[in-house]
């Protein structure tokens, strides 16, 4: 399977949230049913953040102008990094790359350690306390492996989301950035071509990375620390096994006492026996 990617063009996004709804529906992710369960925030963004049951949201950034405001929308979901910090940090191999570049969590293997949560530079994986599992977007691998686009892409009415061969998505994004700059959006930038080895979500940020809340030169956080701990954990496990083996060998010829009671003399007599 060839490498694929989602391309998000912020200049075409109207924040209709159709992608959010499609993600919920396809992946059968529950939402609060009562109005009282939603906090009033004075923002059109809803919900305000990702969660174990919300894998995709559109972030709203409002910039006041002399007349009105500018909307800087941004798709907030997993970027599916080539150098995925979450995968590197996972101690049980629950996170892996699929052939097309999607980074997927195997919930049956997940032990809820939250190392992936701590390591991700984009704060994407979210831990569910009740289930003691971590969840995030898996780029609808069940759909893409069958030749279909992810649910979010299939529902976008403006063409802000596209899906296809990664090289083609990068090329199309570069072409779009050039068009936007020619149209007066001089700060337009491409995101995802090289970051963390190359992302599988390519972004056209028409007002620049900073305006859309994108991290320049993202780092893999504490992953190096967890990578250091993983071999140390193996050494500790080996030391434990070795210690048990040594204890067994030392006890092989251990002699313990056998006690008998002499009723006539009312005494306890000890006799050494070999174990």
N, C-alpha and C positions, 0 to 999 in steps of 0.2 A: 504493500500500500504506500503510495507517494505521500510526502509531507503535505499537509493541508493547513489552512489558517482561516480565521475569521478576519475580515477587514471591516473596521468601524470608521465611518467618515462623520466627524462631528458637525461638519457644515451642512449635512443633509438630515441630521437628526432633529426631530420635532419634539422629542421626549414624550411621545404618545403613550409609552410604557407597554405597548403591545408585546414587546420582547419579554418584559417581565412576566406578563400574564401567560405567554406561551411557555416560558420556562417552568412556571408553576404547574401548568396543566400537564405538560408532557411528562415531567418528572414526579407528578403526583405529590407536590409539596403543599402542606396545609398552610392556611392563613387564618388570622383571627376573624371571627364571624360577626362580632359585635362592634358597633361604632365606639363604644366605651373603651375597647381594648386598644384603640389607636390614640396616641398622644398628639395633641394639637401643637404644632411646632412653628406655625406661621410660614412654613415653606411648602412649595409645591412638590418637593421631593418626598416620596413615600414608597417604602419605609426609608428611614434615615441611614440604615446600614445593612450590611449582609448579616445573615444568621444561618444556623444549621438548616433552616427551612426556606431560606431565600438566597439563591445562588447568583442572582443577577439583579442589579438595580441601575437606574440612570441617575447619576449625580447631577444636581442643579447648582450652578454657581452664578450668582447674580452680581453684576457689576454696574453700579449706578453711573449714568451718563448725564450730560446737561439736559437731555431730553430722553426720558425713559431709561431703560436698562438694557444691558447686553446679557444674553443667556449663553453661558458656556457649559454645554452638556458634556457628560463623559460616561461611557459605558463602564460600569464597575463590576468586574467578575474576574475569574481566573485568567491569567495571561498564558498559561501553559508554556512555561519557560523550558528551553532546551537544557539549561543548567538549573534544574529545579531544586531550590533549597529544601522544599518539603520532602522530596524524594531522598535527598542526601541525608536528611536528619532522621528519617523514619528508621527505628531500630529493628523493625520486624518485617520489612519489605512489603508493607501494605500499600505503598505508593509506587507507581511505575509508569513508564512511558508506553503508549501504544505505538504501533508502526507509523501512524500518521502524525505523531507528535503530541497527541493529547495526553495530559497527565491525569491519571485516574487513581482514586482511592478504592481499595478492596475492603469493603466494610466488614467482611468476615474476619479479615486479618487484623484490622485496626484494634489497638488495645487502649485507645484514649489517652495516650501519654502526652499529647499536645506539643510534641517537639516541632511538628510541622507548623503549628500556630505561631510558635515563638520564632521560627526561622524565616517565614515568608516575608519578603520585603514589601509586599503589597497588602499584607494583613487580610488575606483571602480565606484560608481554611478556618472554619468555625466549629468549636467543640460543643456537643450536646451533652449536658450533664446527665439528663435522664437516661440516655442510651449509652453514655460514655464512649461516644464515637465522634470522629471529625468528618465534616461534610464540606463539599465545594462543587463547583461546576465541573462536569466531566466531558464537556463539549459534545454532549449527546452522542457518545460513541456508539450507542446502539443504533442510532440513525445513520451516522457517517459511515459506519462499517457496512451498511447496506446501500450505500450510494446516495443517501439523502443528506440535505443540509441540516444543521442544528435547528432546533425548534425556534429559537429566537430569530435566526436569519430568515426562516421561511415565512415569518409573519410580518417582517418590516415593510411598511407600505411606501417608504420614500427611497429605498435603496441605500440607506445609511449602513446597512449590514449586508455583506456579501461573504460567500464561502467558496473556497476552491484551492487549487494548487498554491502552495505557499509562495513560490517564486513569482507566480502570476499576480498574487495579491500584493506582494511587495512592489512589483513593477507598476501595477495600477495605482497604488498609493503614492508612489513617487510622481507619477504623471499628474495625479490630482493635486498634489502639493504645488507643483509648478503652475497649474491652472489657477489655483487660489492666489498665489503670489502675483500672478499677472492681473488678477481681478482686484487687487488692492489689499489682500490679506497677507501683508509682508512678513508676519511672524509665523505663518503656517509651517508646520513641521511634521516629519514622519517619526513614528515611534514603534519600536519592536523589531527592526531589521537586525540589529546586532546586540541589543541589550540582553544580558544573561545568556549569551550564546545564540540568541535569536528567539523571539517570542512567536507563539502561534495564535496570537491576537495582534493584528497590525492596526495601528491607529493613525488616522489623518487628523491632526489637531490644528484646526484652521486658525486659532488665535494663539498658538504656541503651547508648548508643554506646560509651562507654569500656570497659564490661565485655566487649563483643563485639569490641573492637579496631578500631573504625571511626574514621577520621580526621574530626575536626570541621573544617569549612571547608577542604577539601583544596585545595592549590595545584598549579599545573601545572609546578612545578619549574624546570628549566633551559630550558623550551621557549622563553621569551622570548629567551634567548641564541641558540638555534638559529634562531629566526625572524629575528634580526638577521643571522646569518651567511648565510642563504639569499640575500638581495639582494646582500650583499657578494660571495658566490660568483658571482652573475650579473655583477656589475661586473668581477670578476677575469677571468671568461671573455671578456667583451666587450673588456677591455683586451688580453687575449692575442691575440684575433682582430685588433684594431686594430694591435697591434704587428707582427704577421705581414704585414698589408697594407702598413704603412709600410716594412717591410724590403723587400718586393717592389718598391715604387715606387722606393725608393732604389737598388735594384740594376738597374733597368731599363736605365740607360745606363752601367752599370759596365763599365769597360774592363780587360781582363786581358791579360797578356802571352802571346805565342805564341813559344815557344822552338824554335830550329832549330840543328842542329849542323853546323858547317862543317868537313868532314873535312880539307880542304886546309890550313886554318890552325889546325886543332885548337882552335876556339873555339866558344862558344855565343852565338848572336845572338838578341836579343829584339825582336819586332815587336809593337806595340800593335794589338789588334783589338777591335772593338766587340762586346759580347755580345748 
